[in-house]
């Protein structure tokens, strides 16, 4: 997608940002919560 510098479909990039980033954020937050809960139980 990025290697074709002059042919980047900006709508495709924006759609990916709008759709995939929030999903990724939710997954990362869930992982961090699990990690935090696990580290507390080890204390």
N, C-alpha and C positions, 0 to 999 in steps of 0.2 A: 504494500500500500504506500509506504513512504519512499521507496526506492525509485519510483517513477515521479520525480520531483515536479514535472510540469503537467502531469496527468492525474494528480491527486483529486479524487472526488470528495470535495469538502462536505457535501451533504452526507456521504457515507461516513466520513470521520465524525461529523457532528452527531449523527444517529447513534454511532457506537458509543460516543461519550454519554449521550443522554440515556441510553438503554443499559449499557454494560457497566459503566462506572458505579451507578447506584447498587446494582447487584453485587459487584465486587466489594463495595464498601460494607454492605450487610454481611457478607461472608467473613470479611476481615474482622469486623466488630464481634461477630459470634466466636471466632477463633480466639480473639483477645480476651473475651469474657471467660471462655473455658480455661484459657491459660491462667488468667487471674484467679479464678476459683480453685484451680488445681494447685497453684502456688500457695494459696492461703491454707489449704488443707494439709500441706506439708509442714507448716509451722508448728 
